[in-house]
Amino acid sequence: RVIMLIDGKVQQIGSSRQVYAAPANTSIARLLGDPAMNLVEVWLKQELDGLKVLCNGTRMQVSDAFLARLARLKASGQLRLTIGFPPLHTRLDDGAAPNRLQGEIYTVEPFGKYTLVTVEVNGVHVKAKMPAGFQGTVGSSVQIGVPVERGEQDSTPLAVAKAALEVARRDGRTVLIVDTAGRLQIDEPMMEE
């Protein structure tokens, strides 16, 4: 178990995986990862032609699926949000990802085993940890995608894992991370699968 302290106050207690996957606040998110988690503050604004997402006072270009997800949050009363996602799971030019942001490549830094790409999205720098051979040009426009698979409410962890595996296979992904929030220890059928 890990205890996250900031200014002498306990902020979060959990396993290292729990803290990394679901930091309790943005202060903890800024401490985790290499590099740290991307944090993008957005505001939701209802206009005559529909819901708009603003970042630094400018409209953001987001996918329809991402806009629909944000609309559900707005319906619950949340108008200001911080979107957080780790650079390790950030993908560029991923038109298949349901949650996409439009940006422009700001820097490309080869580090041997990987390439760190910084993308500017409405004045905010978002980092993506890409494969070593990534070729990107500073100033070029890219789509940033964070693939997220969630099951329906009350679905079993096994059903969510199977659905995510189907999507991963369909999209040709070689890695699938399944976070069962500790349910593996209590769900014997899932453990067997």
N, C-alpha and C positions, 0 to 999 in steps of 0.2 A: 504494500500500500504506500501511496505517496501523499504527503501533506504539502499543499501549495500555500506558502506564506508570502504575503506582500505587506510591507510596512509593519511586520510583527503580527499581522492578523491572518487567521486561517481563512483562505478563500475557497479551498476545495480539498476533499479527501477522496481517494479512490485508487484503483490500479493505474499504472502508467498508461495503459491502453485507454482506460475510461477518461482520464484527464486529457489525453491527446485527442481522442475522438469527439469529446464533448466538453470543451473547457467551460467553466462556470461563468466566465466573463472575458471581456476583451483584454484585460491586463494579463490574464493567464495565457490567452491565445498568443499574445505578443512574445511570450517567453518560450513557446514550444516550437519545435521543428527546426530544420536546417535547410533553407532559411525559415523564418517564423511564418506563421499562418497569414495568408492574405486577408485583410479586413477592408471592406468597401462599405462606407456609410451611404445609404440611399434614403430618399423621401418619396412617399407615394402621394400623388396628387391627382384628384379627379378633375378632368377637364371635359368640355363638351363632347369631344371626340373619343373619350374613354380614359382609362387609367394610364397615367404616365409615371415613369420612374426617373427621378432626378438625382444626379450626383454632382456635387459642387455647383448647384444651381442650373445645370445643363441637362437636357433630356438625354437619357441613356438609350442606346439601341439594345433591346433584349429580345429574346425569342418569345413567340406567342405562349409556349408552354411555361416559360419562366414567369411571364406576365400573369398568367392564370394562377400560378402558385402564389405570387405576391398579392393578387386580388383577394385570395382567401384570407391572407394575413390582414389586409386592410379591413375586410369585413369584420374581423375580430377586434378592430380598433387600433391596430398598430399602424402608425403613419411614418415613423422613422425606424429604420432597421439597419443593422450591421450584418452584412453578408460575409461569412468567414469560410475559407476553404484553403487547405494546405497546398503549397506549391507542388508537392510530390504527386498529387492527384489532379492537378490542373492540366488540361490539354489544349493545344492550340490548333486552330483550323479544324475543330471537331464539329462539323455541321450536324452530326447525328446526336450530339448531346442535347437533351431537352432544355437544359439551363445554359444559355449562352449570353455572353457580353461581347460587344464590338470594341476593338482597341487597335492600337498601333504599336509595333515593336519599337522599344526605346533603347534597349541594349541586348547584345548576345554575347555571353561569356562562357567559352569552352573551359571545362574543368577536368578534362580527361575522361572520367567515368560518366559524366553527364554534362549537359549544357544548361546554364541558367539563363533564361530569357525573361527580361523585364518588359512588360507591356503597359503602355499608358492608356488608362480608361478614364476619360473625363478628368484628367489631372491627377488621378490616383495611380500609383505604380503597383502592378500585380505581377507576381513572380510565378514562373512555371519551370519545373525541373524536367527537362526534356532529355531524350537519349543523346549519347555522345556525338553522333553524327548529324544532329539537327542543323539544318541550313536555313537561316532566316536573315532577312535584310532589314536593317534599321530603317524605320519609316514606313514599312509595308503594313497594310491593314490585315488583321487576323481576327478570327472568332475564338473566344476563350470558352471552353466547355468543362464543366465538372459533372461527370456522369454520376447520377444518384438514382438508386432503385429502392423504392419503398413498396411495401405490401399494403393491401387494404386494411382498414381498421379491423382488429380482432382476427387477422389471419395468423397462422402459425409461423414460427421462425423457419420451419422446414419449407413451407410454401413460398416465403419470401426468398430464401436461399435458392430454391429451384428456379423461380422466376428470374432472379438476377443471373443465374448461371446460363439460362437460355439467352438472355440479352447479351451477355459476355461472349458466348459462342457465336451468336448472330453477327456481332460487331467485330469479331476476330481478335478479341482481347485475350492476352495471355495470362493476366493476373486478375483475380476476383477476391476482394476482401469482404468477408462476411462478419459483421459484428452482431453477436447474438445477445449482447448485454448480460453475459453470464448464464444464459439459459442452457448452454451445452451441458452443464453439470446436472441439471434437473430434467432434461428432456432426452430420455434414453433412445427413442426412435430417431431423433435428429442426430444423436451421437453416432448411431449405427450407420445412418446414411452417409 
